[in-house]
């Protein structure tokens, strides 16, 4: 995402693994791996794994979070599994959460 101008035009370099700084300005993106396991096969190991990545777009408005989330979605190549928009009253910020699935070769 850090090389996608549709994303960086909105967040500059505010793309963080897992958690953004408490004093960071908005909008920003966080991402993290939320699951991963070898793929199943009836005969032996298929040599592939499935990983699910969560991408969160944070903004001060619902429309800002959705706009940033759609820019992130355009920059990500995985299959989108789920998404939702929520408001965090503690930080007074909107969060658009998306989960993406990837398959990759095991080394």
Beta strands, then each sheet from edge to edge (+ up, - down):
strand 1: 15-17
strand 2: 28-38
strand 3: 48-59
strand 4: 79-88
strand 5: 93-105
sheet 1: 1+ 2+ 3- 5+ 4-
end
